Amino acid sequence: MRRSVAIRLGLFIVATLVSLVYLAPTFVHDLPPWWSSFLPTDRIHLGLDLQGGSHLLLEVKVEKAIENNVERIKADLTNVLRDRGISGVSVERVQGTQIQLKVPAASVERVRGLLKAISRTLP
C-alpha cells in the first residue's frame, strides 16, 4: 500500500517538473542559450477565449418567433379541446397570426365558455 502511494507521488512530481520545464518559455522571457538546443522555445499561444476577447451577437428572427408561438398556441388549443371531449372542431391558422375555429352548432356554447376560461388565465 505504501509503495503504491510512493509510486503515485513520484509520478506526480515528475509530471509536475516536466510540465514546468515545458511552460518555462511562457513565463521567462530571457532563456539561456543552451535551452534552445534541446528544450522547447515556443510560448503558449492563447486562443481568443483565453485572451479575454470575444464578441457574441445574438439575433432573433421576430417573424419566425411569432409564427412558432402561434403554432404552439394552435396545438395547445387543439389539445385542450380534445381533452375536454369537444369533437368536430377545426383549428386553423389564417393570415399570419390569426387562428380560426370552426365549431359545430351543438358545441358553440361549450367552446365559447372554454375560450373565456382560458382567456381569464392568460397574463
Phi and psi in radians as a Rosetta constraint file:
Dihedral C 1 N 2 CA 2 C 2 CIRCULARHARMONIC -1.174 0.35
Dihedral N 2 CA 2 C 2 N 3 CIRCULARHARMONIC -0.595 0.35
Dihedral C 2 N 3 CA 3 C 3 CIRCULARHARMONIC -1.150 0.35
Dihedral N 3 CA 3 C 3 N 4 CIRCULARHARMONIC -0.686 0.35
Dihedral C 3 N 4 CA 4 C 4 CIRCULARHARMONIC -1.101 0.35
Dihedral N 4 CA 4 C 4 N 5 CIRCULARHARMONIC -0.724 0.35
Dihedral C 4 N 5 CA 5 C 5 CIRCULARHARMONIC -1.163 0.35
Dihedral N 5 CA 5 C 5 N 6 CIRCULARHARMONIC -0.705 0.35
Dihedral C 5 N 6 CA 6 C 6 CIRCULARHARMONIC -1.140 0.35
Dihedral N 6 CA 6 C 6 N 7 CIRCULARHARMONIC -0.692 0.35
Dihedral C 6 N 7 CA 7 C 7 CIRCULARHARMONIC -1.137 0.35
Dihedral N 7 CA 7 C 7 N 8 CIRCULARHARMONIC -0.774 0.35
Dihedral C 7 N 8 CA 8 C 8 CIRCULARHARMONIC -1.103 0.35
Dihedral N 8 CA 8 C 8 N 9 CIRCULARHARMONIC -0.721 0.35
Dihedral C 8 N 9 CA 9 C 9 CIRCULARHARMONIC -1.123 0.35
Dihedral N 9 CA 9 C 9 N 10 CIRCULARHARMONIC -0.722 0.35
Dihedral C 9 N 10 CA 10 C 10 CIRCULARHARMONIC -1.101 0.35
Dihedral N 10 CA 10 C 10 N 11 CIRCULARHARMONIC -0.761 0.35
Dihedral C 10 N 11 CA 11 C 11 CIRCULARHARMONIC -1.117 0.35
Dihedral N 11 CA 11 C 11 N 12 CIRCULARHARMONIC -0.666 0.35
Dihedral C 11 N 12 CA 12 C 12 CIRCULARHARMONIC -1.124 0.35
Dihedral N 12 CA 12 C 12 N 13 CIRCULARHARMONIC -0.749 0.35
Dihedral C 12 N 13 CA 13 C 13 CIRCULARHARMONIC -1.146 0.35
Dihedral N 13 CA 13 C 13 N 14 CIRCULARHARMONIC -0.748 0.35
Dihedral C 13 N 14 CA 14 C 14 CIRCULARHARMONIC -1.117 0.35
Dihedral N 14 CA 14 C 14 N 15 CIRCULARHARMONIC -0.767 0.35
Dihedral C 14 N 15 CA 15 C 15 CIRCULARHARMONIC -1.118 0.35
Dihedral N 15 CA 15 C 15 N 16 CIRCULARHARMONIC -0.671 0.35
Dihedral C 15 N 16 CA 16 C 16 CIRCULARHARMONIC -1.144 0.35
Dihedral N 16 CA 16 C 16 N 17 CIRCULARHARMONIC -0.755 0.35
Dihedral C 16 N 17 CA 17 C 17 CIRCULARHARMONIC -1.149 0.35
Dihedral N 17 CA 17 C 17 N 18 CIRCULARHARMONIC -0.720 0.35
Dihedral C 17 N 18 CA 18 C 18 CIRCULARHARMONIC -1.118 0.35
Dihedral N 18 CA 18 C 18 N 19 CIRCULARHARMONIC -0.731 0.35
Dihedral C 18 N 19 CA 19 C 19 CIRCULARHARMONIC -1.159 0.35
Dihedral N 19 CA 19 C 19 N 20 CIRCULARHARMONIC -0.626 0.35
Dihedral C 19 N 20 CA 20 C 20 CIRCULARHARMONIC -1.159 0.35
Dihedral N 20 CA 20 C 20 N 21 CIRCULARHARMONIC -0.655 0.35
Dihedral C 20 N 21 CA 21 C 21 CIRCULARHARMONIC -1.112 0.35
Dihedral N 21 CA 21 C 21 N 22 CIRCULARHARMONIC -0.749 0.35
Dihedral C 21 N 22 CA 22 C 22 CIRCULARHARMONIC -1.270 0.35
Dihedral N 22 CA 22 C 22 N 23 CIRCULARHARMONIC -0.419 0.35
Dihedral C 22 N 23 CA 23 C 23 CIRCULARHARMONIC -1.546 0.35
Dihedral N 23 CA 23 C 23 N 24 CIRCULARHARMONIC -0.178 0.35
Dihedral C 23 N 24 CA 24 C 24 CIRCULARHARMONIC -0.954 0.35
Dihedral N 24 CA 24 C 24 N 25 CIRCULARHARMONIC -0.746 0.35
Dihedral C 24 N 25 CA 25 C 25 CIRCULARHARMONIC -1.093 0.35
Dihedral N 25 CA 25 C 25 N 26 CIRCULARHARMONIC -0.406 0.35
Dihedral C 25 N 26 CA 26 C 26 CIRCULARHARMONIC -1.299 0.35
Dihedral N 26 CA 26 C 26 N 27 CIRCULARHARMONIC -0.613 0.35
Dihedral C 26 N 27 CA 27 C 27 CIRCULARHARMONIC -1.720 0.35
Dihedral N 27 CA 27 C 27 N 28 CIRCULARHARMONIC -0.503 0.35
Dihedral C 27 N 28 CA 28 C 28 CIRCULARHARMONIC -1.908 0.35
Dihedral N 28 CA 28 C 28 N 29 CIRCULARHARMONIC 2.184 0.35
Dihedral C 28 N 29 CA 29 C 29 CIRCULARHARMONIC -1.474 0.35
Dihedral N 29 CA 29 C 29 N 30 CIRCULARHARMONIC -0.683 0.35
Dihedral C 29 N 30 CA 30 C 30 CIRCULARHARMONIC -1.790 0.35
Dihedral N 30 CA 30 C 30 N 31 CIRCULARHARMONIC 1.709 0.35
Dihedral C 30 N 31 CA 31 C 31 CIRCULARHARMONIC -1.631 0.35
Dihedral N 31 CA 31 C 31 N 32 CIRCULARHARMONIC 2.607 0.35
Dihedral C 31 N 32 CA 32 C 32 CIRCULARHARMONIC -1.103 0.35
Dihedral N 32 CA 32 C 32 N 33 CIRCULARHARMONIC 2.664 0.35
Dihedral C 32 N 33 CA 33 C 33 CIRCULARHARMONIC -1.078 0.35
Dihedral N 33 CA 33 C 33 N 34 CIRCULARHARMONIC -0.550 0.35
Dihedral C 33 N 34 CA 34 C 34 CIRCULARHARMONIC -1.222 0.35
Dihedral N 34 CA 34 C 34 N 35 CIRCULARHARMONIC -0.291 0.35
Dihedral C 34 N 35 CA 35 C 35 CIRCULARHARMONIC -1.097 0.35
Dihedral N 35 CA 35 C 35 N 36 CIRCULARHARMONIC -0.745 0.35
Dihedral C 35 N 36 CA 36 C 36 CIRCULARHARMONIC -1.240 0.35
Dihedral N 36 CA 36 C 36 N 37 CIRCULARHARMONIC -0.243 0.35
Dihedral C 36 N 37 CA 37 C 37 CIRCULARHARMONIC -1.261 0.35
Dihedral N 37 CA 37 C 37 N 38 CIRCULARHARMONIC -0.558 0.35
Dihedral C 37 N 38 CA 38 C 38 CIRCULARHARMONIC -2.457 0.35
Dihedral N 38 CA 38 C 38 N 39 CIRCULARHARMONIC 0.016 0.35
Dihedral C 38 N 39 CA 39 C 39 CIRCULARHARMONIC -2.126 0.35
Dihedral N 39 CA 39 C 39 N 40 CIRCULARHARMONIC 2.772 0.35
Dihedral C 39 N 40 CA 40 C 40 CIRCULARHARMONIC -1.155 0.35
Dihedral N 40 CA 40 C 40 N 41 CIRCULARHARMONIC 2.529 0.35
Dihedral C 40 N 41 CA 41 C 41 CIRCULARHARMONIC -2.060 0.35
Dihedral N 41 CA 41 C 41 N 42 CIRCULARHARMONIC -0.156 0.35
Dihedral C 41 N 42 CA 42 C 42 CIRCULARHARMONIC -1.368 0.35
Dihedral N 42 CA 42 C 42 N 43 CIRCULARHARMONIC 2.470 0.35
Dihedral C 42 N 43 CA 43 C 43 CIRCULARHARMONIC -1.448 0.35
Dihedral N 43 CA 43 C 43 N 44 CIRCULARHARMONIC 2.810 0.35
Dihedral C 43 N 44 CA 44 C 44 CIRCULARHARMONIC -1.357 0.35
Dihedral N 44 CA 44 C 44 N 45 CIRCULARHARMONIC 2.240 0.35
Dihedral C 44 N 45 CA 45 C 45 CIRCULARHARMONIC -1.695 0.35
Dihedral N 45 CA 45 C 45 N 46 CIRCULARHARMONIC 2.026 0.35
Dihedral C 45 N 46 CA 46 C 46 CIRCULARHARMONIC -1.351 0.35
Dihedral N 46 CA 46 C 46 N 47 CIRCULARHARMONIC 2.489 0.35
Dihedral C 46 N 47 CA 47 C 47 CIRCULARHARMONIC -1.302 0.35
Dihedral N 47 CA 47 C 47 N 48 CIRCULARHARMONIC 3.029 0.35
Dihedral C 47 N 48 CA 48 C 48 CIRCULARHARMONIC -1.060 0.35
Dihedral N 48 CA 48 C 48 N 49 CIRCULARHARMONIC -0.657 0.35
Dihedral C 48 N 49 CA 49 C 49 CIRCULARHARMONIC -1.188 0.35
Dihedral N 49 CA 49 C 49 N 50 CIRCULARHARMONIC -0.584 0.35
Dihedral C 49 N 50 CA 50 C 50 CIRCULARHARMONIC -1.462 0.35
Dihedral N 50 CA 50 C 50 N 51 CIRCULARHARMONIC -0.330 0.35
Dihedral C 50 N 51 CA 51 C 51 CIRCULARHARMONIC -1.370 0.35
Dihedral N 51 CA 51 C 51 N 52 CIRCULARHARMONIC -0.212 0.35
Dihedral C 51 N 52 CA 52 C 52 CIRCULARHARMONIC 1.546 0.35
Dihedral N 52 CA 52 C 52 N 53 CIRCULARHARMONIC 0.291 0.35
Dihedral C 52 N 53 CA 53 C 53 CIRCULARHARMONIC -2.230 0.35
Dihedral N 53 CA 53 C 53 N 54 CIRCULARHARMONIC 1.814 0.35
Dihedral C 53 N 54 CA 54 C 54 CIRCULARHARMONIC -2.541 0.35
Dihedral N 54 CA 54 C 54 N 55 CIRCULARHARMONIC 2.577 0.35
Dihedral C 54 N 55 CA 55 C 55 CIRCULARHARMONIC -2.197 0.35
Dihedral N 55 CA 55 C 55 N 56 CIRCULARHARMONIC 2.138 0.35
Dihedral C 55 N 56 CA 56 C 56 CIRCULARHARMONIC -2.123 0.35
Dihedral N 56 CA 56 C 56 N 57 CIRCULARHARMONIC 2.239 0.35
Dihedral C 56 N 57 CA 57 C 57 CIRCULARHARMONIC -2.170 0.35
Dihedral N 57 CA 57 C 57 N 58 CIRCULARHARMONIC 2.089 0.35
Dihedral C 57 N 58 CA 58 C 58 CIRCULARHARMONIC -1.847 0.35
Dihedral N 58 CA 58 C 58 N 59 CIRCULARHARMONIC 2.488 0.35
Dihedral C 58 N 59 CA 59 C 59 CIRCULARHARMONIC -2.321 0.35
Dihedral N 59 CA 59 C 59 N 60 CIRCULARHARMONIC 2.418 0.35
Dihedral C 59 N 60 CA 60 C 60 CIRCULARHARMONIC -1.909 0.35
Dihedral N 60 CA 60 C 60 N 61 CIRCULARHARMONIC 2.278 0.35
Dihedral C 60 N 61 CA 61 C 61 CIRCULARHARMONIC -1.525 0.35
Dihedral N 61 CA 61 C 61 N 62 CIRCULARHARMONIC 1.768 0.35
Dihedral C 61 N 62 CA 62 C 62 CIRCULARHARMONIC -1.071 0.35
Dihedral N 62 CA 62 C 62 N 63 CIRCULARHARMONIC -0.779 0.35
Dihedral C 62 N 63 CA 63 C 63 CIRCULARHARMONIC -1.075 0.35
Dihedral N 63 CA 63 C 63 N 64 CIRCULARHARMONIC -0.718 0.35
Dihedral C 63 N 64 CA 64 C 64 CIRCULARHARMONIC -1.198 0.35
Dihedral N 64 CA 64 C 64 N 65 CIRCULARHARMONIC -0.652 0.35
Dihedral C 64 N 65 CA 65 C 65 CIRCULARHARMONIC -1.134 0.35
Dihedral N 65 CA 65 C 65 N 66 CIRCULARHARMONIC -0.725 0.35
Dihedral C 65 N 66 CA 66 C 66 CIRCULARHARMONIC -1.155 0.35
Dihedral N 66 CA 66 C 66 N 67 CIRCULARHARMONIC -0.737 0.35
Dihedral C 66 N 67 CA 67 C 67 CIRCULARHARMONIC -1.066 0.35
Dihedral N 67 CA 67 C 67 N 68 CIRCULARHARMONIC -0.764 0.35
Dihedral C 67 N 68 CA 68 C 68 CIRCULARHARMONIC -1.113 0.35
Dihedral N 68 CA 68 C 68 N 69 CIRCULARHARMONIC -0.676 0.35
Dihedral C 68 N 69 CA 69 C 69 CIRCULARHARMONIC -1.153 0.35
Dihedral N 69 CA 69 C 69 N 70 CIRCULARHARMONIC -0.740 0.35
Dihedral C 69 N 70 CA 70 C 70 CIRCULARHARMONIC -1.110 0.35
Dihedral N 70 CA 70 C 70 N 71 CIRCULARHARMONIC -0.722 0.35
Dihedral C 70 N 71 CA 71 C 71 CIRCULARHARMONIC -1.103 0.35
Dihedral N 71 CA 71 C 71 N 72 CIRCULARHARMONIC -0.685 0.35
Dihedral C 71 N 72 CA 72 C 72 CIRCULARHARMONIC -1.141 0.35
Dihedral N 72 CA 72 C 72 N 73 CIRCULARHARMONIC -0.753 0.35
Dihedral C 72 N 73 CA 73 C 73 CIRCULARHARMONIC -1.118 0.35
Dihedral N 73 CA 73 C 73 N 74 CIRCULARHARMONIC -0.711 0.35
Dihedral C 73 N 74 CA 74 C 74 CIRCULARHARMONIC -1.056 0.35
Dihedral N 74 CA 74 C 74 N 75 CIRCULARHARMONIC -0.792 0.35
Dihedral C 74 N 75 CA 75 C 75 CIRCULARHARMONIC -1.152 0.35
Dihedral N 75 CA 75 C 75 N 76 CIRCULARHARMONIC -0.720 0.35
Dihedral C 75 N 76 CA 76 C 76 CIRCULARHARMONIC -1.087 0.35
Dihedral N 76 CA 76 C 76 N 77 CIRCULARHARMONIC -0.750 0.35
Dihedral C 76 N 77 CA 77 C 77 CIRCULARHARMONIC -1.113 0.35
Dihedral N 77 CA 77 C 77 N 78 CIRCULARHARMONIC -0.723 0.35
Dihedral C 77 N 78 CA 78 C 78 CIRCULARHARMONIC -1.077 0.35
Dihedral N 78 CA 78 C 78 N 79 CIRCULARHARMONIC -0.747 0.35
Dihedral C 78 N 79 CA 79 C 79 CIRCULARHARMONIC -1.144 0.35
Dihedral N 79 CA 79 C 79 N 80 CIRCULARHARMONIC -0.716 0.35
Dihedral C 79 N 80 CA 80 C 80 CIRCULARHARMONIC -1.115 0.35
Dihedral N 80 CA 80 C 80 N 81 CIRCULARHARMONIC -0.769 0.35
Dihedral C 80 N 81 CA 81 C 81 CIRCULARHARMONIC -1.089 0.35
Dihedral N 81 CA 81 C 81 N 82 CIRCULARHARMONIC -0.726 0.35
Dihedral C 81 N 82 CA 82 C 82 CIRCULARHARMONIC -1.138 0.35
Dihedral N 82 CA 82 C 82 N 83 CIRCULARHARMONIC -0.748 0.35
Dihedral C 82 N 83 CA 83 C 83 CIRCULARHARMONIC -1.116 0.35
Dihedral N 83 CA 83 C 83 N 84 CIRCULARHARMONIC -0.595 0.35
Dihedral C 83 N 84 CA 84 C 84 CIRCULARHARMONIC -1.436 0.35
Dihedral N 84 CA 84 C 84 N 85 CIRCULARHARMONIC -0.035 0.35
Dihedral C 84 N 85 CA 85 C 85 CIRCULARHARMONIC 1.373 0.35
Dihedral N 85 CA 85 C 85 N 86 CIRCULARHARMONIC 0.382 0.35
Dihedral C 85 N 86 CA 86 C 86 CIRCULARHARMONIC -1.637 0.35
Dihedral N 86 CA 86 C 86 N 87 CIRCULARHARMONIC 1.968 0.35
Dihedral C 86 N 87 CA 87 C 87 CIRCULARHARMONIC -1.895 0.35
Dihedral N 87 CA 87 C 87 N 88 CIRCULARHARMONIC 2.904 0.35
Dihedral C 87 N 88 CA 88 C 88 CIRCULARHARMONIC 1.395 0.35
Dihedral N 88 CA 88 C 88 N 89 CIRCULARHARMONIC 0.188 0.35
Dihedral C 88 N 89 CA 89 C 89 CIRCULARHARMONIC -1.643 0.35
Dihedral N 89 CA 89 C 89 N 90 CIRCULARHARMONIC 2.305 0.35
Dihedral C 89 N 90 CA 90 C 90 CIRCULARHARMONIC -1.868 0.35
Dihedral N 90 CA 90 C 90 N 91 CIRCULARHARMONIC 2.169 0.35
Dihedral C 90 N 91 CA 91 C 91 CIRCULARHARMONIC -1.977 0.35
Dihedral N 91 CA 91 C 91 N 92 CIRCULARHARMONIC 2.065 0.35
Dihedral C 91 N 92 CA 92 C 92 CIRCULARHARMONIC -2.336 0.35
Dihedral N 92 CA 92 C 92 N 93 CIRCULARHARMONIC 2.631 0.35
Dihedral C 92 N 93 CA 93 C 93 CIRCULARHARMONIC -1.658 0.35
Dihedral N 93 CA 93 C 93 N 94 CIRCULARHARMONIC 2.263 0.35
Dihedral C 93 N 94 CA 94 C 94 CIRCULARHARMONIC -2.298 0.35
Dihedral N 94 CA 94 C 94 N 95 CIRCULARHARMONIC 2.569 0.35
Dihedral C 94 N 95 CA 95 C 95 CIRCULARHARMONIC 0.878 0.35
Dihedral N 95 CA 95 C 95 N 96 CIRCULARHARMONIC 0.895 0.35
Dihedral C 95 N 96 CA 96 C 96 CIRCULARHARMONIC 1.390 0.35
Dihedral N 96 CA 96 C 96 N 97 CIRCULARHARMONIC -1.416 0.35
Dihedral C 96 N 97 CA 97 C 97 CIRCULARHARMONIC -1.920 0.35
Dihedral N 97 CA 97 C 97 N 98 CIRCULARHARMONIC 0.193 0.35
Dihedral C 97 N 98 CA 98 C 98 CIRCULARHARMONIC -1.779 0.35
Dihedral N 98 CA 98 C 98 N 99 CIRCULARHARMONIC 2.525 0.35
Dihedral C 98 N 99 CA 99 C 99 CIRCULARHARMONIC -2.051 0.35
Dihedral N 99 CA 99 C 99 N 100 CIRCULARHARMONIC 2.281 0.35
Dihedral C 99 N 100 CA 100 C 100 CIRCULARHARMONIC -1.945 0.35
Dihedral N 100 CA 100 C 100 N 101 CIRCULARHARMONIC 2.290 0.35
Dihedral C 100 N 101 CA 101 C 101 CIRCULARHARMONIC -1.897 0.35
Dihedral N 101 CA 101 C 101 N 102 CIRCULARHARMONIC 2.282 0.35
Dihedral C 101 N 102 CA 102 C 102 CIRCULARHARMONIC -1.957 0.35
Dihedral N 102 CA 102 C 102 N 103 CIRCULARHARMONIC 2.008 0.35
Dihedral C 102 N 103 CA 103 C 103 CIRCULARHARMONIC -2.084 0.35
Dihedral N 103 CA 103 C 103 N 104 CIRCULARHARMONIC 2.383 0.35
Dihedral C 103 N 104 CA 104 C 104 CIRCULARHARMONIC -1.103 0.35
Dihedral N 104 CA 104 C 104 N 105 CIRCULARHARMONIC 2.619 0.35
Dihedral C 104 N 105 CA 105 C 105 CIRCULARHARMONIC -1.005 0.35
Dihedral N 105 CA 105 C 105 N 106 CIRCULARHARMONIC -0.557 0.35
Dihedral C 105 N 106 CA 106 C 106 CIRCULARHARMONIC -1.237 0.35
Dihedral N 106 CA 106 C 106 N 107 CIRCULARHARMONIC -0.405 0.35
Dihedral C 106 N 107 CA 107 C 107 CIRCULARHARMONIC -1.855 0.35
Dihedral N 107 CA 107 C 107 N 108 CIRCULARHARMONIC 0.093 0.35
Dihedral C 107 N 108 CA 108 C 108 CIRCULARHARMONIC -1.043 0.35
Dihedral N 108 CA 108 C 108 N 109 CIRCULARHARMONIC -0.814 0.35
Dihedral C 108 N 109 CA 109 C 109 CIRCULARHARMONIC -1.179 0.35
Dihedral N 109 CA 109 C 109 N 110 CIRCULARHARMONIC -0.672 0.35
Dihedral C 109 N 110 CA 110 C 110 CIRCULARHARMONIC -1.126 0.35
Dihedral N 110 CA 110 C 110 N 111 CIRCULARHARMONIC -0.759 0.35
Dihedral C 110 N 111 CA 111 C 111 CIRCULARHARMONIC -1.168 0.35
Dihedral N 111 CA 111 C 111 N 112 CIRCULARHARMONIC -0.738 0.35
Dihedral C 111 N 112 CA 112 C 112 CIRCULARHARMONIC -1.067 0.35
Dihedral N 112 CA 112 C 112 N 113 CIRCULARHARMONIC -0.789 0.35
Dihedral C 112 N 113 CA 113 C 113 CIRCULARHARMONIC -1.078 0.35
Dihedral N 113 CA 113 C 113 N 114 CIRCULARHARMONIC -0.728 0.35
Dihedral C 113 N 114 CA 114 C 114 CIRCULARHARMONIC -1.108 0.35
Dihedral N 114 CA 114 C 114 N 115 CIRCULARHARMONIC -0.746 0.35
Dihedral C 114 N 115 CA 115 C 115 CIRCULARHARMONIC -1.158 0.35
Dihedral N 115 CA 115 C 115 N 116 CIRCULARHARMONIC -0.645 0.35
Dihedral C 115 N 116 CA 116 C 116 CIRCULARHARMONIC -1.133 0.35
Dihedral N 116 CA 116 C 116 N 117 CIRCULARHARMONIC -0.716 0.35
Dihedral C 116 N 117 CA 117 C 117 CIRCULARHARMONIC -1.115 0.35
Dihedral N 117 CA 117 C 117 N 118 CIRCULARHARMONIC -0.716 0.35
Dihedral C 117 N 118 CA 118 C 118 CIRCULARHARMONIC -1.172 0.35
Dihedral N 118 CA 118 C 118 N 119 CIRCULARHARMONIC -0.731 0.35
Dihedral C 118 N 119 CA 119 C 119 CIRCULARHARMONIC -1.175 0.35
Dihedral N 119 CA 119 C 119 N 120 CIRCULARHARMONIC -0.463 0.35
Dihedral C 119 N 120 CA 120 C 120 CIRCULARHARMONIC -1.237 0.35
Dihedral N 120 CA 120 C 120 N 121 CIRCULARHARMONIC -0.493 0.35
Dihedral C 120 N 121 CA 121 C 121 CIRCULARHARMONIC -1.491 0.35
Dihedral N 121 CA 121 C 121 N 122 CIRCULARHARMONIC -0.244 0.35
Dihedral C 121 N 122 CA 122 C 122 CIRCULARHARMONIC -1.321 0.35
Dihedral N 122 CA 122 C 122 N 123 CIRCULARHARMONIC 2.543 0.35
